[in-house]
């Protein structure tokens, strides 16, 4: 879902090391004993801060903890603005990105990716009280459309504009601001990930409704290009988490249903 940022190529990290039978991240990750995870912590329900405003929670956070545990490491979450998140992994600010990153051809050329861990689609969200007749992207013509910048939603709306559709774009650096603006009536509609839409529409007394979904994609864990040792270790951990049911449990806890198994079929 999230769009390619500026890229800086650097030398790949070394192979994994082990000490006395206990996993040691020396050479596999930047800090021995830790898996450093970059994410934009403002994308509920995937990654956001809890009620205390300090503790990261959400699907990717729980998955990151579980992957680190499988690798015998401690997770370290690094809150990062989305527009610099890819440059951050390239310049060793963190070992990997777990932040609802869509796997696409351009990113596969520039980075290493894990196997996919969940599928997603885009969604159009309106207020429940809206009288607008919107049931497809073509109905967005002439409307005030909000979406998070540098994301798949941005790509999608940019594509419609390039094909001649006229609408007023409202781009925000965090998706939560899109929902704030829709609630206040400052925009007409939101284009966003379906997984995010579920979070807002599924809340008690939600003022929002989903009127369209489409455009399937898959999320993966992103690493620096050539960092094959870490990629293999994370894939092994992911496989084990799917096999022992942990990924399904995380999905049920966050979404109330199993949204991950389909990506492995």
C-alpha positions in Angstrom: 0.0 0.0 0.0 2.6 2.6 0.8 4.6 4.3 -1.9 8.3 4.2 -2.8 10.4 6.9 -1.2 13.9 8.1 -2.2 16.4 5.3 -2.2 20.1 5.2 -1.0 22.0 2.1 -1.8 24.5 0.8 0.8 26.6 -2.3 1.4 24.7 -5.4 2.6 25.0 -6.6 6.1 27.0 -9.7 7.0 25.8 -13.2 7.9 24.2 -14.3 11.1 26.4 -15.3 14.1 25.7 -17.6 17.1 27.3 -17.7 20.5 27.2 -20.7 22.8 24.1 -22.1 21.3 22.2 -18.8 22.1 21.2 -16.6 19.2 23.3 -13.5 18.9 22.4 -10.8 16.5 26.0 -9.7 15.9 26.2 -9.4 12.1 22.6 -10.2 11.5 21.1 -7.1 13.1 22.7 -3.7 13.9 22.5 -4.1 17.7 23.4 -7.4 19.3 20.3 -9.0 20.9 17.8 -6.7 19.3 15.7 -6.5 16.1 15.3 -2.9 15.2 12.0 -2.3 13.4 11.1 0.9 11.6 7.4 1.9 11.4 5.1 4.9 11.0 3.3 4.6 14.3 0.1 6.3 13.3 -1.8 3.8 11.1 -4.4 2.0 13.2 -5.1 -0.9 13.5 -1.7 -1.9 12.0 0.6 0.3 14.1 -0.3 3.2 16.5 0.2 4.4 20.0 -1.9 3.1 22.9 -3.9 5.2 25.3 -0.7 6.4 27.1 0.5 8.0 23.8 3.9 6.1 24.2 3.3 2.4 23.8 3.2 1.1 20.2 0.3 -1.4 19.6 -1.4 -2.9 16.6 -1.1 -5.9 14.2 2.5 -5.1 12.9 3.6 -4.4 16.4 2.4 -7.8 17.7 3.9 -9.5 14.7 7.2 -7.7 15.2 7.3 -8.9 18.8 6.5 -12.5 17.8 9.1 -12.5 15.0 11.8 -11.1 17.3 11.0 -13.8 19.9 11.3 -16.6 17.3 14.7 -15.2 16.5 15.8 -15.0 20.1 15.9 -11.2 20.0 14.2 -8.2 21.7 12.2 -6.0 19.4 13.0 -2.3 19.2 10.4 -0.1 17.5 11.6 3.1 15.8 8.8 5.6 14.9 9.6 7.0 11.5 7.8 9.5 9.2 6.5 7.6 6.1 8.2 9.8 3.6 11.6 8.8 4.9 11.0 5.2 6.0 12.7 3.5 3.0 15.8 5.8 3.2 16.0 4.9 6.9 16.4 1.2 6.3 18.9 1.9 3.6 21.1 4.0 5.9 20.9 1.5 8.9 18.6 3.5 11.1 16.8 0.1 11.7 17.1 -3.5 10.5 13.7 -3.8 8.7 10.4 -2.1 8.1 7.2 -3.6 9.4 4.7 -0.9 8.5 2.0 -2.2 6.1 4.4 -2.1 3.2 2.9 -3.2 -0.1 5.1 -5.6 -2.1 5.3 -4.3 -5.7 7.7 -4.6 -8.6 9.5 -1.3 -8.0 10.2 -2.0 -4.3 11.3 -5.6 -5.1 14.0 -4.1 -7.3 15.2 -1.7 -4.6 14.8 -3.8 -1.4 14.6 -7.3 0.0 11.2 -8.4 1.1 9.9 -11.2 3.3 7.1 -13.5 2.1 3.7 -11.8 2.3 1.9 -11.9 5.6 -1.5 -10.4 4.9 -3.6 -9.3 2.0 -5.3 -5.9 1.6 -7.5 -4.0 -0.7 -8.4 -0.3 -1.1 -11.7 1.1 0.3 -13.8 4.2 -0.1 -15.2 5.5 3.2 -18.1 8.0 3.6 -20.0 9.4 6.6 -23.1 7.3 7.4 -25.1 10.5 7.0 -23.8 11.3 3.5 -26.3 11.6 0.7 -23.6 11.3 -2.0 -24.1 8.5 -4.5 -20.7 6.8 -4.4 -20.3 3.1 -5.2 -17.1 3.1 -7.2 -14.0 5.2 -7.8 -15.6 6.8 -10.9 -18.1 8.4 -8.6 -15.4 10.5 -6.9 -15.3 13.0 -9.7 -16.0 16.5 -8.4 -15.6 15.5 -4.8 -13.1 16.4 -2.0 -11.1 13.2 -1.6 -8.7 12.7 1.3 -6.0 10.1 1.5 -2.6 9.6 3.1 0.3 10.9 0.9 2.9 8.6 -0.5 0.6 5.5 -0.2 -1.1 3.2 -2.5 -4.2 5.3 -2.1 -2.2 8.3 -3.3 -1.0 6.2 -6.3 -4.5 5.2 -7.1 -6.0 8.7 -7.0 -3.0 10.1 -8.9 -3.7 7.4 -11.6 -7.4 8.6 -11.8 -6.3 12.2 -12.2 -3.8 11.3 -14.9 -6.7 9.6 -16.8 -8.6 12.9 -16.6 -10.8 12.6 -13.5 -11.3 16.0 -11.8 -11.5 16.0 -8.0 -10.1 18.0 -5.1 -7.2 16.1 -3.4 -6.7 16.5 0.4 -3.4 14.7 1.2 -2.4 14.1 4.8 0.8 12.7 6.4 -1.2 10.4 8.7 -4.3 8.5 7.8 -6.0 9.4 11.1 -6.2 13.0 10.0 -8.2 11.9 7.0 -10.9 10.5 9.3 -10.8 13.6 11.5 -11.4 15.8 8.5 -14.2 13.6 7.2 -15.9 13.7 10.6 -15.7 17.4 10.6 -17.1 17.7 7.1 -14.0 19.2 5.6 -13.8 16.5 3.0 -16.4 14.3 1.3 -14.8 10.9 1.1 -11.6 8.9 2.1 -9.6 6.5 -0.1 -7.7 4.2 2.2 -6.7 0.6 3.0 -9.6 -1.7 3.8 -7.7 -2.9 6.9 -7.6 0.7 8.2 -11.3 1.2 7.2 -12.3 -1.8 9.3 -10.7 -0.2 12.3 -12.8 3.0 12.0 -16.0 1.5 10.7 -16.1 -1.3 13.2 -16.0 0.9 16.3 -19.1 1.3 18.4 -21.2 4.1 17.2 -18.9 4.7 14.2 -20.0 7.6 12.0 -18.4 6.0 8.9 -19.4 3.4 6.3 -17.5 1.5 3.6 -19.1 1.9 0.1 -16.5 0.3 -2.2 -13.4 -2.0 -2.0 -11.1 -3.3 -4.6 -7.5 -3.6 -5.8 -5.9 -6.5 -4.0 -2.3 -6.2 -2.7 0.0 -8.0 -0.2 2.1 -6.6 2.7 5.6 -7.8 3.4 8.5 -7.0 5.7 11.1 -4.7 3.9 14.9 -4.9 4.3 17.9 -3.4 2.7 18.7 -4.8 -0.7 21.1 -7.7 -0.5 20.5 -8.3 3.2 19.8 -12.0 2.5 20.8 -13.4 5.9 18.2 -11.3 7.7 15.6 -11.9 5.0 16.0 -15.7 5.4 15.9 -15.4 9.2 12.7 -13.4 9.2 11.1 -15.7 6.6 11.9 -18.7 8.8 10.3 -16.9 11.8 7.2 -16.0 9.8 6.8 -19.6 8.5 6.9 -20.9 12.1 4.4 -18.2 13.3 1.9 -19.3 10.6 2.5 -23.0 11.3 2.0 -22.7 15.1 -1.1 -20.5 14.7 0.4 -17.3 16.2 -0.3 -15.2 13.2 -3.9 -16.3 13.2 -4.2 -15.5 16.9 -2.8 -12.0 16.3 -5.3 -11.4 13.5 -8.2 -12.6 15.6 -7.1 -10.3 18.5 -6.7 -7.2 16.3 -9.5 -7.7 13.6 -11.8 -10.2 15.3 -11.2 -12.6 12.4 -8.5 -14.6 10.6 -7.3 -12.3 7.7 -3.9 -13.8 7.3 -4.3 -17.5 6.4 -5.5 -16.7 2.8 -2.1 -15.2 1.9 -0.5 -18.6 2.4 -3.0 -20.6 0.3 
